[in-house]
Amino acid sequence: MMPQLGAIQNVAPLLLATGWALFVLIAEMFSVDRRHVGIGWLTIVGLGTVAWIAEPAGSGTDPIFASVVAQDGLTSYVTQLLCALTMVSVLMAIDYIPKTGVQGGEHYPLVLFAVVGLIVMAAATDLIVMFLGLETMSMAVYVLAGLWKREMRSNEAALKYFLLGAFASGFMLYGMALLYAVAGSTLLPDVAAAAASDLPAEQSTLLLLGVALLLVGFGFKVGAVPFHLWTPDVYEGAPTSVTAFMSTVVKLGAFAAMIRTVTVALAPVSGDLTLALWLTSAATMTVGNIVALKQTSLKRMLAYSSVAHTGYLLIGVTCGSEQGAAAVLFYLATYGAMNLAAFGIMMLISRQGSGAERISDYAGLGQSNPMLALAMTICMLSLTGIPPLAGFMGKLYLFSAALEAGHEILVVVAVLNSVISAAYYLGVVRVMYLDAPRENVAASGGHLAIGTLIAVAAVIALGLMPGAVLDAARNAAASIVLGSG
């Protein structure tokens, strides 16, 4: 039961996350010999506490900052899911970071600061506040991507992500400025009211241009085509624990902000957005899957897989409905579990921090380590969308929402893409079971093994018993689309 926090209830998770990030930063600075295990567990405790108090504000409260920060069902769901996924990624990093040879105690406060930014993005009902959250998250992730300082590819990843991210932020900020010029306000309901009014031709043009630039920024953060080119290089160059965090948690926060913006501020112009989102979704899933077919690096393959899954997620955004938003929120939970599990297995069998990145590194894994091979098989089957695993339930709900909204052709495109994806996902399974083993593979890392086990269990549980998370996603979508709670 969440404590009653009165007037600060809607910002309490954000305040706690910020304070805990500063506390962990100071604790890491003064810890003896940079004891990463203790700092890691301190981070997990803080994230668990934030998730505990992240409940929708009661109707009788008069919270501070209510006009710019919403503590509704969407914020609550996203905050709790952010914290859950981050806790698993931190648990994995406790054992993995020392493998890389990185003196990476700063990893944990940076992760917490990124979570702070993501919570702000999910809760913001003001474009400027949303932008502040975006930049807070981005600055932390830029540094995390380059955490492997002695690796040239990690430095390259951080530089590419920073430069392209700066351009995307510029586009987004310019789009917000144009929306402010039309609406006279940066509050999402005010922008919606202006978009719904009878605007002169010049202001209508400014409005659509502002919307387009805003979506460019969102497109970069979620890795949608044609703004996806940073994804494979950054995912490959960053330490694998950071890649796991970026591909799941960062994507979750960006999509949460996108859902709130599209369903509140841009609802009156949804008809103008549908075709653009439809084409972006189809192009993103198709490009991601086709390019993934040619990859020999598992890490790059999962990067392009991430692009493809962004395309699937955009199906729900294209629907512009409560069911579509709920489908996106549920799919983000299933995708987070699948990706964390896959990257966790990579880290488990890594050699000197390399992350066992080439697909050929998994040759004969079914003979040398049957349990790890089984876990990776579950991940690959789930990512393909084969029942009864989490990926199947996520796609089923997404496709159902699209059919309900009348996007039958987009569903056909998505199903064909799922068939294409089976070629490279099941290709990994073939290598594990049919190729001759190169060497015995022994998994290492107690915390890492526990984190991976949790993620694999979640993949199975979300497939067999999706009810609780699905209901939470529906309630979250209802609170933002219908304005309840």
C-alpha positions, 0 to 999 in steps of 0.5 A: 500500500502506497503511503499518502503523500498529500500535495507532493504525491504526483512528484514523489517518485520523481523527487525520490528518484532524483534524491536517490541518484544523488545519494548513490553518486556520493556513496560511489565517490566515497566507497572503499575501492569502488565496491560495485556490488554494494552500490549496485544493490543500493541502486536496486533498493532505490528503484524498488522504493520508487516503484512502490510509491508510484501510484496514481494520485487520488482524486481528492489531492491537490498536487503541486505541479499538477498542470505540468506533471501528471501522476495518472495511470500512464505515469504509474505504469511506466514508472513501475515498469521502468524501475522493474526493467532497470533493476534487472539490468543493474543486477546483470551489470553488477557482474558484467561491468568488472568483466570489461575492465571498466572502473565503472562505478559511475554506471549506477548513478548515471542509470538512475539519472537516466531513469529520472529523465524517463520518468519526467518524459512519461509524466510531462503534460508540458512540452518544455518539461518533456524536453527537460526530461529528454535531455536529462535522460540523453546526457546520462545515456551519452556517457553510458554509451562511452563507458568503455573508455579504452575501446575505440568503438565505445568512444565512437558509439558515444560520439555518434549518439551525441551528435545525432541526438543533438540534431534530433533534440534541435528538431524537437525543440524547433517543433515545440517552438512552432506549436507554441507559436500556434497555441500560445502555450506548451501545455498539451491540452492547450495545444490540443485545443488550438489544433481543434480550433478553426485556424488560418491557413498560415497557422495550420501550416505552422502546426503541421510543421511543428508536429512533423518536427516533434515526431522527428525527435521521437523517431530518433529516440525510438529508432524508427526509420529513417532515423535509426542509423545510429542504432546498430553502431551505438548498440554494438559499441556500448558495453552490453549491459548498457545496450540492454538498458538502452534497448528496453528502458530508454525505448519505454520512456520515449514511447510513453512520451510519444503516446501521451503527446499523440493521444492528447496534444495531437488528437485533433490532427490524428487524421493527418498523422495516420498515413505518416505513422502507417508508412513509418511503421511499415518501413521500420519493421521491414527495413529492420527485419531485412537488414537483420537477415545479413548480420553475423554479429548477434549484437548488431542483429538484435539492434536491427531487431530492435528497429523492427520491433519499433515498427511493430510498436508504431502499429499501436501508435498509428491506431490512435485509440485506447486499445492501441495505446494499451497494446503498445504499453503491454508490448513494451513489457514483453519486449523488455523481458525478451531483450533483457533475457537475450542480452543477459545470456550474451553477458553470461557467456562473454569472454573478457567482456566481449559479450559473445557477440558473433553468432558463430560464438554460439555454435554447439551451445546446445551440447556444451551448455544445454541450459543456456541454449534452452534459455536463448531458444526461448528468447529467440522463439518469443522474439519471433512471436511463437506461442505460448511465449510473451512475444506472441501475446504482445503481437496478438494484442497489437494486431488485434488493436490494428484490426479494430482500427481498420488497418488490415493491410498494416497487419498483413505487412506485420505478419509477413515481417514476423515470418521474415524475422523467423529466418534470423531468430531461428538461425541462432537456434540452428547454430546452437543445436546443429553446428559443432561446438568450438569450446565448452562454455561455462556461464559465470556471474551469480547476479548476472545469472539471477537477472537473466533467470528473472527475465527468462521467467518473465518471458514465459509468465507474460505468455502464459499469464498475461492478465495482470500486466495486460489489465494494468496496461489497459488501465494506464491507456484509459487514464490518458486517452479518456482522462480518467484517474 
